[in-house]
Amino acid sequence: LKIVNDNYGHRTGDDYLREVVTLLRRHLRKSDSISRFGGDEFLVILPDCGEEEAQSIFSRMEEDLQSMNRRGRTYPLSFSYGLVQAEAGDEEDISSLIALADERMYLQKESKRKKRGGI
């Protein structure tokens, strides 16, 4: 987001965030929720959703995003995510789960960056 804000302005950065959220919402069920968690980070909660199903949802989101990018965008849209599964009665608190998801998201982001050649 910083690159978009720096090169195209904060209004374009806000548009970028809205487009990504719109894309995310298209794939979520009524029971799911999405909340802004930081500057360009969002927390998505998928109740009664296994890890395989969640992975499939995010894979479809990424496919849609790539399709949007192929339509001649000024700047490419992208996102990274970290999946964490929790069950009722698990001992971990929400802060620990969010920290683990954040760690996994950054690992994915680094992996994507390396595939693109360090961009």
C-alpha positions as CSV (number, residue, x, y, z in Angstrom):
1,L,0.0,0.0,0.0
2,K,2.9,2.4,0.7
3,I,4.1,2.1,-2.9
4,V,0.6,2.9,-4.2
5,N,0.2,5.8,-1.8
6,D,3.7,7.2,-2.6
7,N,3.3,6.9,-6.4
8,Y,-0.4,7.6,-6.9
9,G,-1.6,9.3,-3.8
10,H,-3.6,8.4,-0.7
11,R,-6.9,8.6,-2.6
12,T,-5.7,5.9,-5.0
13,G,-4.5,3.9,-2.0
14,D,-8.0,4.1,-0.4
15,D,-9.5,3.0,-3.8
16,Y,-7.1,0.1,-3.8
17,L,-8.2,-1.0,-0.3
18,R,-11.9,-0.7,-1.3
19,E,-11.3,-2.9,-4.4
20,V,-9.6,-5.6,-2.4
21,V,-12.3,-5.6,0.3
22,T,-15.0,-5.8,-2.4
23,L,-13.2,-8.7,-3.9
24,L,-12.9,-10.4,-0.5
25,R,-16.6,-9.9,0.3
26,R,-17.7,-11.5,-3.0
27,H,-16.2,-14.8,-1.8
28,L,-17.4,-14.7,1.8
29,R,-20.5,-16.2,3.2
30,K,-23.1,-14.3,5.3
31,S,-21.7,-15.9,8.4
32,D,-18.2,-14.7,7.7
33,S,-16.8,-11.3,8.8
34,I,-14.1,-9.0,7.7
35,S,-12.6,-6.1,9.7
36,R,-9.8,-3.7,9.1
37,F,-7.1,-4.6,11.5
38,G,-4.3,-2.2,10.6
39,G,-3.3,0.1,7.8
40,D,-3.6,-2.5,5.1
41,E,-4.4,-5.5,7.1
42,F,-7.7,-7.2,7.6
43,L,-9.0,-9.9,9.9
44,V,-11.3,-12.4,8.2
45,I,-13.2,-14.8,10.4
46,L,-14.7,-17.9,8.7
47,P,-16.8,-19.8,11.3
48,D,-17.4,-23.5,10.7
49,C,-14.9,-23.5,7.9
50,G,-12.0,-26.1,7.8
51,E,-8.5,-25.2,6.7
52,E,-8.9,-26.8,3.3
53,E,-12.1,-24.9,2.5
54,A,-10.6,-21.7,3.7
55,Q,-7.6,-22.3,1.5
56,S,-9.9,-22.9,-1.4
57,I,-11.8,-19.6,-0.7
58,F,-8.5,-17.6,-0.7
59,S,-7.2,-19.3,-3.8
60,R,-10.4,-18.3,-5.7
61,M,-9.9,-14.7,-4.4
62,E,-6.4,-14.7,-5.7
63,E,-7.5,-16.0,-9.1
64,D,-10.1,-13.2,-9.3
65,L,-7.5,-10.7,-8.3
66,Q,-5.1,-11.9,-11.1
67,S,-8.0,-11.6,-13.5
68,M,-8.6,-8.0,-12.5
69,N,-4.9,-7.2,-12.9
70,R,-4.9,-8.6,-16.5
71,R,-7.5,-6.0,-17.4
72,G,-4.9,-3.2,-17.8
73,R,-4.6,-1.8,-14.3
74,T,-2.3,1.2,-13.5
75,Y,-1.0,-0.7,-10.5
76,P,-1.5,-4.4,-9.7
77,L,-3.7,-5.5,-6.8
78,S,-2.4,-8.2,-4.5
79,F,-2.8,-9.6,-1.0
80,S,-1.3,-12.1,1.3
81,Y,-2.9,-14.1,4.0
82,G,-2.1,-16.3,7.0
83,L,-4.6,-19.1,7.9
84,V,-5.1,-20.2,11.4
85,Q,-7.7,-22.7,12.4
86,A,-9.3,-22.7,15.9
87,E,-11.8,-24.9,17.5
88,A,-14.1,-24.3,20.4
89,G,-12.3,-25.2,23.6
90,D,-8.8,-24.6,22.1
91,E,-6.4,-23.2,24.7
92,E,-5.0,-20.4,22.6
93,D,-6.4,-16.9,23.1
94,I,-7.4,-14.7,20.2
95,S,-4.1,-12.6,20.5
96,S,-2.0,-15.7,20.0
97,L,-4.1,-16.8,17.0
98,I,-3.8,-13.4,15.4
99,A,-0.1,-13.3,16.0
100,L,0.3,-16.7,14.3
101,A,-1.9,-15.6,11.4
102,D,0.2,-12.5,11.1
103,E,3.4,-14.5,11.1
104,R,2.1,-16.8,8.4
105,M,0.9,-13.9,6.3
106,Y,4.4,-12.3,6.4
107,L,6.0,-15.6,5.4
108,Q,3.6,-15.8,2.4
109,K,4.3,-12.1,1.5
110,E,8.1,-12.8,1.5
111,S,7.7,-15.9,-0.6
112,K,5.7,-13.9,-3.2
113,R,8.3,-11.1,-3.1
114,K,11.1,-13.6,-3.8
115,K,9.2,-15.2,-6.7
116,R,8.8,-11.7,-8.2
117,G,12.5,-11.1,-7.9
118,G,12.6,-9.0,-4.7
119,I,10.0,-6.4,-5.7
